[in-house]
Amino acid sequence: MRVLLVEDDEMIGRSLKQALEGAGWSADWVRDGELAQSALGDGGYTCVLLDLGLPRQDGTEVLRRARERGDATPVLVLTARDGLDDRINSLDLGADDYLLKPFEFRELLARMRATSCAAATAPRIRWWAALRCNSTSRRAKCW
């Protein structure tokens, strides 16, 4: 599973990337909001770990633009911004979870399992009249 880590702090970014890879994730790390936009445009991520205080483009703007273009990739906000308004704004913009720094890595993994993995691995089933399509398994069945 592939995660996009968006973190401008060198020590935090390096540590998280190493820990994520040690936990079996493939982690791409970018350090600013514009690079995050570009990486998200390429797609293919199971989830995004997004800091809010980023250079070149704030994390809330990254999130807003991603949701505006229809990107449904689960986003977990990892930030030191502890204000209620920041949490509500991020969740209203489409964040799937919000975790304050500092945090325990085990808790981050649990939140990733609860949001990203569940969303990424859950079958996506759509019905059209008597046709049932599962986009995860890429199978269709007529009932």
N, C-alpha and C positions, 0 to 999 in steps of 0.2 A: 504494500500500500504506500502511496506517495503523498507526502505532506509538503505544503508550501509554508515555510517559516519566514515571517516578515518581522524582523527585529533589527533595530539599528545599533543596539549595544553589543559591542564586540564580544565581551566576556559571556553575556547571557546567550547570545546567538551561537557562539562556538560550543558552549556547554550543552545547550538544548539540542543542537544538531547531532552532537556526539551521543547524547543520551537517547534520542529518538532512534538513531541508527542501531544503537545497542539493543533497543527494544524491538527491532525488526522492521522499522519504518525506513523508507527511502525519503530523505529530507533534502529539499532544495531551499537554500537560505538566501534571501535578498534583504538589503539593508535600507531601502527607502520606498516610499509609496509609488513612485513612477515605475520602478523596477517590478514592484508587486503587480501593478496594473498590466504590465507587459507579460509577466509570467502567468497571470490568471487568464489572459487572452489566449495563451497557448493551450490552456486546459489540461485535463488529465490528472487533476489532484483529487485525492480522497477527502482532504480537508485542508483548511487554512488556519494557521496560528498567527493571529494578527495583533501586533502592538499598535497602539493608537498614536503615540507621540513619535512620528516619523519625519525625517527630513524630506523635502521636495513635494510631499503630499501626505496630509494627515491620514491616519488609519480609518477615521470615520468617512472620509471622502473615498478612500479605496473601497470600503464596504458599500457605500451608497452607489457608486458607479457600477460595481459588480452586480448588485441586485437590479439596477436599472436596465442592464443589458441582458437580464434573465439568467445570470449565473447562480445556480442553486447549490453550489459547493458549500458544504457546512463550514461555518466560520466560528472559531473560538477566539474571543478577544482575550489577550494576555496583556495586562497593563497595570501601571501604578495609579491610574486615575480611579480614585475610590469614591467619587461623588455619586449620589443617587441619580442625578440628572445624566451623568455620563453613562451609567449602566442602562438606564431607561432608553436613552437616545440610541445607543448601540443595538439594543434588542429590538427597538422599533425600526431601525434601519435594516434589520434582517440577520443580526448575529444570532447564532444558535446557542451560545453560552458566553459567559463573562467571568474571567478568573483574575483575581487581584494578585499582583506581584508583592512580595515573594510568595511562592507556592511550593508545595511538595510535588515532585515529579510524578509520584504514584497517583496523586489526585488528578494531575493533568491527563495521564494515560486513561484513568477511569472515565473522565469526562469525554475524552476522544472516543472511547469505546461506546459510551452512551449516546453520543451524537453522530460522529462521523462514520464509524464502522456500521452502526445500525442503518444509517441512511444509505451508505454506499453499498451495503450487501443485501439490503431488503429488496425483494423482487418488485419491479415496477410493472404493474399489471393495468392494462387499459381495456375497456370493453367498447366495441362498436357493434351495436345490434347483437348478432349472435357470434361475433368474432372476438376472441380473447387473445390479446397480445402481451407477452412477457418480454420487456426490453432487456431484462437482465440475462435471461437464458436465450433470448432471440428466437423464441418459438411462438407460433400462433396456433390456435385451435378454434375450429368452428363448432358451435354447440347446437 
